[in-house]
Amino acid sequence: MRLSMHKKIKKIRNLVILACQILILSTLFFAQDSFRAQPLPPSSYVTLTPDSKILFGLSQGGSSALLEGWSGIEEWGVWSEKPVARMALDLQSQDLGAQTVRISVNYFYVGYSGGFKYSIFVNEKKYSDNIVSTISDDDSILIDLKSIAKGNNLSALIRFEFKALTSPKDLGVSEDSRLLGIGLKSVELIPTQKSD
């Protein structure tokens, strides 16, 4: 009887050791992704007013607006790394329809035939199709809220859909194999520019 109990204890101990080894190996495997500076925090709608600016860099708080399709947070901001990337903003202003959402971005690569193509959706409705063929230091995406916002508040789910993506590894730039699209630096509400 004692021998049987000893075998059970030994078997349980071996199972615990095996479970610990699996946990350690899986932790090591996922830790090898050296391109992820910091995991994304749980997301929620982040409030944006004309008096505020959301920054997406390390320790700047904007990452809580990111839902899916984004890489790890870096010092300057965050890259999209999937064909679809989403973010959630709670837009608030006295006259929201007279505001524009300005998203400061980096484009990773625009050398595709016909340029870098992507679409923007706001609350599941297509807002625009975009083509970028040149890159500058002050690239930004503008979303005019005139036809979207009614009243003083809008919970905006913004979705980016990318037509083609490539990685730094594919271009021979580095060993980074993430499929990069746009890099978010900041987002703010600005008065809509009147067109002549």
C-alpha positions, 0 to 999 in steps of 0.5 A, a space after each residue: 500500500 505504501 509503495 502504491 502511494 509513493 508511486 502516485 506522489 512520484 507521478 504527480 511530482 513528475 507531472 508538476 515538473 513537466 508542466 513547469 518545463 512547458 511553462 518555462 519553454 513557452 515563456 522563452 519562446 515568446 520572449 525571443 520576439 526582440 522587436 516587441 518593446 512592450 506588450 499592449 495594455 488592455 484597450 478601451 475608448 480613449 477620450 480625445 478633446 481639442 485641448 488634448 493630444 494622444 501620444 503612442 510612444 513608450 509610457 505615453 498612454 495612447 496605447 490603451 486606444 489600440 485594439 488589434 493589429 498593432 505591434 509592441 510599443 516603441 519609443 516614438 510610437 507603434 507600427 501596425 503589423 497586420 492587414 487590419 488594425 483598429 483603434 478606439 477613440 471617444 471624441 468630445 467637442 462643443 461642435 464635433 462636426 467642425 473638427 478633424 481627427 489628425 493622426 500623425 503617422 510614419 509610412 513604412 514602405 510606399 514603393 509598391 507598384 501604384 503606391 501604398 494603398 489602404 482604406 479607413 473605416 469609421 464605425 464600420 462605414 468606409 471613410 476613404 481609400 488612400 494611396 501614398 507614393 512619397 514619404 515626409 517627416 510630417 505625414 498625417 491622416 485627416 478624418 473630417 468629422 463633418 459628415 460623421 459626427 452629430 452633437 458633442 460626442 462620438 465613440 469612434 472605432 477607426 479601422 485601417 485595412 492595408 492592401 499589401 504589406 512588407 517587412 524590413 526582412 523582405 527588403 533586406 533592411 534588418 531581421 525584423 519580419 513584422 509586416 509593417 504598414 503605418 506607424 502611429 505617433 499621435 492623434 489630435 482634434 483640430 478645427 476643420 480647414 475651410 476649403 475655398 
